[in-house]
Amino acid sequence: MKIQKILTALLTSLLMLAACSDDDSFSTAPGLLLDFSTDTVRLDTCFSTVPTPMKSFWVYNRSGEGIRLQSIRLERGNQSGFRVNVDGVYLGAQTGWQTNQVEVRNKDSVRVFVELTSAMNYQEEPQKLEDNLVFTLENGNVQKVNLLTYTWDATLLYNVCVRKDSVIDQRKPIVVYGGIKVDSLATLTIAAGTTLYFHNDAGIEVYGTLRTEGTPDANVVMRGDRIDHMFDYLPYDRVSGQWQGIHFNESSYGNHLLYTDIHSPYNGIVCDSSDVTKQKLYLESSTIHNCQGYGVKATNSNLRLDNTQITNTLGDCLAVIGGQTEVNHCTLAQFYPFDANRGVALRFTADTMPLLAFNCTNSLITGYGDDQMMGQPGDEETAFNYAFDHCIIRTPVIETDDSVYFTNVIYEDIEDTLSTGRKHFVTFDTDNFIYDFSLDSVSIAIDKAGAEHSLPLDRKGLPRDERPDIGAYEFIQEE
């Protein structure tokens, strides 16, 4: 029995040695090649001089033999700006932009990490940039993985404080770190066609005045600075909470945002309590979309909103807490996709501040929930004045004999899924988070606005006809 145990142990040891020997053997046979998880590493379009997020790929040895590499190197050395880490070894100046004598055992793999900080290209449009990662095997075979991206020159701004009247007017992208502060005695004007890309800690703090001068064909755009993808199908630009939004402080008045696209912030716009006899904000022909907080939250302020879309917010799309607000031809649609515990399309309240006037005309108020409008009075002595005229509201029918509050209002039939809610709109792609809140042909909003208070142009700058449509967009029949 003892001899049998000894023989078994010896046999096991020999098998283990044979296995180790097999795994540790390396061949220079001319037919041996490596396999790669991809032949091209595509980095998303990036800003010049700004480091990109890291991507990776795998190098596999499925040849049946161990393979040694003489070198792995960047073909252009330090000329492209790509940075590579091969299985923990950084290809940089100290290594001559390569690593040598890499071993990939049979059935083993190596992970390679790639990132980039590109130089300025001094062109207005994104420019193609590529390099190759060259794998030279001990048997003489050479294999390559292409590294590819497009780089875009941008102006980088850090902790900007506007202390005198200033204008931002340029077609190149502007990336903002730390935010923009507009002093109480200054006006910042942003010209048509300007796009501001805000880092996640950045927004605009307005103590003075902010004006945007977009046009139908050249909106002012404010968005996050991530121009890469979270997933292949989902760019960060469609993910909420990418930047901090706009904050109008107590001292700020006379703000006018025209043809402006604000999307994917935390809060779109927040207005602090102020003198309600002076207009704080005129939001005209603009869009606020995909917010991780509120779309517009105004406390005891004087606001006017015309031809404006406020959509898909975790908080309320429009929250008016006291003050005085005029809303005409707006689309308030609450279809926030990232959290079922979302707010409503419209909330107006006098619970902390008197609501001197909330007048809503020719506007579409809808969303997923059965009740997308919440009105909350304060005590009996606190003003709570509101009126709706020629609006569509997704809310249970309000029984009232007082026509002062609701005139020519259409209550969406919450049981009807064909012509209400999401069916108002042209594009509603919840898989890819793509939305177009222009009116679809089945919408009951078509031809239902009141002509008396109708605006001549819609959100896109298109003319309204003699029978205007409710909401920010006029339906245009395709020929």
N, C-alpha and C positions, 0 to 999 in steps of 0.2 A: 504493500500500500504506500509506503514511504517513497519507494522508487517511482511509483506511478505519479505521485504528486510532483516529484522533482522533474520528471519528463514533461508533465503538463506545463509546469512553470517555464521550463526551457523553451518549449514549443511556442508558448505565448510571447516570450521575450523575442524569439526569432521573428515571429509574425509582426510584432510592433516595430522591430528594427527594419524589416523589409518595407513596411508601410512608410516609415519615416524616410528611408532611403529613397523610396519612389517619389515622395512629395518633395524632397530636397534636390532631386536630380534636375539639371537644367540642360536644355538642348539648343544647339545652333542649327538645327535642320532648316533648310531654306524655305520650306513651306509653312513654317509656324508664323501665326499672326495673332494679334490681340483683337478682342471685340470691344465695341464702345456702346454705351447706352444711347448716344446720339452722335451724329457726324457734324452737327453744327450747334454751338451754344449761342442762342440769340438772347442778348440782353435787350430789355425794352429801351425805347428812345430815352435818352438821358440828357441832362443839362451839362454843358461843358464845365469842367473844373469841380463838379459836384460828384462825390463818390456814389457809385450805384449800389443797390442791394446785391448780395452775393447769390450766384447760381452755382450749381454743381452737376457733375456727371460721373459715371462709373466706367472704369477700365476693367474688363473681364479677361481672364485667361481660361479659355475652354478648349485649348489645343490638345490636352492630354500630356503635355510636358511642361516643366518649368521654363519660364522665359526671363532672360535678363535683357535690360535695355542699357545701351551705352549712354543714352541721354534722353531727357525730356526738356525741350527748350521752346521759348517764344521765338518764332521765326524773325520777328522785327525787333527783338531785344527790348530796349526801353523806349522805342519810338512810338508805340501805339497807346500806351497808358494802361493796358491790361495788366492785372496782377493775378498770379496763379499760385495756388498752394497744392502740392502733390503729396498726399498722404502725410501731411504735417511738415513738409519741407517747402519753404517759401522761395519762389523763383524771383530773386531781386538782384540788386547791384552786387551784393556780397557773393552771390553764387554765379554771377555772370549770366543771369536770366535763364539758368538751366540747372538741372540736377542730374547727377550721373550715377551709374551702376545701381539702377532700381531693379529689384527682383519681384516678379509676380509668379508665385508658385502655381502649380496646376490647380485648377478649380478655385483659385483665389481671385481677389479683386482689389482695386485701388480706387479711392474716391478723390476727385479733383475739384477744387473750388476756384471759381473765376469771378473777379469783380473788375471795375474800371474807374479810373479818374482821367477823363480825356482833356487834352489841351483845347484852347479856343480855336475855332476853325474860321472865324472872321467872315462868316456868311450869314445871311438872314434866314435861310431855310436849314432844316436838319441835314447833316452830311453823313454819308455812309463811312463807317470806320470798321476795319477788320484786321485780324491777325490770324496766324495759325499756331496751334500748339503741336510741335513736331515730336513724334515718338520714333527714335532710332533704335532698332532692336540689335542685339548682339549678332544675329545672323545676317545683318545688313539690310533687312527690310525697313522701310520708312513708312510710317502712317501719320496722318494728320487729322486734327479736329479743328474745324473753323470756328473762330470767335468773331461774332458779328453784332453790330449795333448801329444806331444813328445818334449822332450827338448834335445838340442844339445850343447855340450860344445864348446866354441869358444875362441880364443885368441882376446882380445880387445886391439886395438892400438889407442892412442890419439895423434894427432898433431906430427907425426913422422918426424924427420929431420935426413936424412942420410948424415953424414959428412965424412964417409970413406967407402971404398968398402965393400959391405954387400950382404948377400944372404938370401932370404926368401924361406924356404923349409920346409913345413909341410903339413900334410894331413887334420888336423883339420881346420875348417873354421877360417878365420881371418876377424874380423870386424873392419873397419877403421872409426874413428871419426876425423873430422877436417882436414884430408888429410895426404898425404905423400909428403915431399919435399926432392928432391935429390940435394945435394949441387954440385956446379960447378966442384969440384975436386973429386967427388965420382961417383962410378958405383953401381947401385942397380940391382942385378940379382934375378929373380924370377924363381924358379925351376918348373919342370914339375909336373902337378897334383895339383898345388896350386890354391886355390880359395880365392880371396879377395872380401869381401862384404863391399861396401862403403856406409856410411850414406849419406843423401841427400846433406850435405854441404861439402862432401869430394871428392877428386880426387887425381891425382898425378901431382905435379909440378916438372918438370925436368929441372934443370940447368946444370946438368952433363950428365950422360948416364944411360939409362934404357935398360936392356936386359931381355927378357923372353925366357925360354928354354923349351917350351912345346913340346910334341910329338903327333903323330896322336891319340894315345890311352890315352894320359894324357895331355889335353890342359891346359894351364894357363887360368883361367877364372877370369874376372873382371866384377862385377855386383853390383846392389843395395843391401842393407841389409834388405829390406822388404821381408820376406819369408812367409808372410801371403797373404790373398786374398782381393782384392778390392770388388769383387763379387764372388759368388760361382764358376762361370765359369772362372774367370779372376784373376790369381795371379798377384801381383804387379810386378813380374819379367818380365811380358809381357807388362808393361806400361812404356813408354819412360820418360826420365827426372828424373830417380831415383837417379842419382849421377852426379858428375861433369866432368868425363872423364879425359883425359891425355892432358897436355899442355907442349910442348917442347919449352922452351924459347930460346932466341937468342944464348946463350952460349952453347947450347946442341948439341952434334954431336955424331955420331957412334951408334945411337940407333937401336936395332934389336929386333923386336917382331916376334917370331916364334911359330906357332901353338897356337895362342892366341885368345880367344873368349871375345870380348868386347861388351856387350849389355846393352840396356836400360839406357844409360847415357844422359846428356844434349848434349854436343859435344863429339863425340868419340875421335878424335885426332885433336889438333890444333898445327900447327908449325909456329913459328914466323920467320920473315925475318932474314936471316943469310948468311954466306959465301957460295955461291953456288958451289965453287970448292971442298967443303967437304960434304960428304954424311951425311945428318941429320937423315934420317930414312930409314931403310929397313923393310918393312912390308911383311912378308913371311908366306904363308899358314895360314892366319888369317881371322877372321870375325869381322866386325863392323856392328851392327844391331840395329835398333829401337832407333834412336836418336831424341831427341827433338830439336836439333840444326843441326849441320853438322855431316856427317860421318867422313870425313877427310878434313880439310881446311888447305892448305899450302900456305904461302906467301913467295915468293922469296926464296925457299928452294930447296935442292937437295934430291929427294925422289926416292925410287925404290919400286914398289909394284908387287909381284908375287903371283899367286894362292890365291888371296884375294877376299873375298866377302864383299861388302859394300852395305847395303840394308836398305830401309825403314827409311828415315830421313825427318824431317820437313824442314831443309835446304837442300842443295845439298848433294848427296851421296859423291861425290868427287869434291872439288873446288880447282883448281890450279891457283894461282894468281902469274904469273911470275915464274922465277926460272927454274928448270930443273927436269923433272919427267919422269921415265920409268915405263910403265904399261904392264904387260904380264900375260895372262891367268887369268884375273880378271872378276868377275861378279859384275856389277854396276846396281842395280835394284831398281827403285823408286816406291814403292807401300805403302808409309806411310799411315796408316789407320785412323789416328786421326784428320787430318786436310786436306781439299781439296786444301788449298793454299800452297802446298808443293813445294820444289825446284825440280831440275832436277837430273838425274842420274850423269851427268858429265858437269862440267863447267870449261873451261880454258880461261884465259884472260890475256891480256897485257895492260890493261887500266891504271894500276898504276905502274906496274913493267914489265920489258922486259921478254918475254917468250923465253928463250934461246933454250929450247927443250921440247916438249911434244910428246913422242913416245908411241903409244898404239897398242899393238899386241895381237892377239888371244883372244880378250876380248868381252864380251857380255854387251851391254849398252841398257837397256830397262826400261819400267815403264808404268804407266797408261796413261800418256799424249802422244800426237802424236809426240812431239819433245822433246827428252830426252838428247840432246846434245847441249850446247850453247858455241860457241866460240866468243870471243870479242877481236878484235885487239885494239891497242893503236893508237897513231899517226903514220904517215908514217915513222918516224925515229926510232920507237921503235920496237925491234925484236919481231916477232910473228911466231915462228917456231913450226910446229906440223906435225905429220904423223900418219896415221892409216893403219894397215896391217892385213888382215884376221880377221876383226871384224864384229860383227853384231850390227847395230846401229838403234835404233828406232828414226828416224828423216826423214823428207821428203828428197827425193833423191837430192843429191847435184850435180849440173851440173858443172863439171870442166874438163878441158883437161889436167890438171897437175897431173900426176900420182904420183908425189912426196907426195902429201897430202893423197890420198885415194887409196890403193892398195888392190884388192881382198876383198872389203868391200861389205857386204850384208846389204841392207836397208830393214828393216822390212816393210812389207806391212801393213800399219796402218789400212786398211780395213779388213784384215784377222785376225779374232779373234781365229782361231783354232790353228795356229802354231806360233803365236807371243805373245809378252807381257807376261801375267801371265801363258799362256799355255806352256811356256818353262819348268815349274818347277813341281816337284813332289807333293808338298803339298802347298795348298793356301787356308787356312781356315780363312776367314775374320770374321767369327762369333766369333771365339775363339782366333784370332790373333796368329795362329800357322802357321809357314812357313818352308818349306824345299826347298832351292834353288838349290838342286841337279837337274840335267837334267832329264826331263821326256822323254819317248820314242818318242813323237811327235815333239820334239824340232828340229828346223832346224840348231841348233848349232852342232849337232852330226857329226863328221868326217869332219868338215869344217875348223879346225885350220891349220895354216901353220907349217908343220913338222920341217922346218929349225930352227925356233925359239921356238919350243915346249919345255916345261919343262918335265922331266921324271916322276914326281909324281904330283898328284893333291892336292887340299886342304885337303883331307882326308888321304893323304899319299898313295893313290892307284896308280898303274902304268898306264901311258897312253900308248895306243897301237900305231901301226905304222900310224894310221889315227886318230890323236888326235882331241878332241872336243874343241870348243870355250868356254871360260869361266873358272871358277875356278874348275869345277867338270868334271871328265870324266864319261860318261855314262857307266854303267855296266849292261849288259843284265842279268836279273835273269834267272836262269836255272830251 
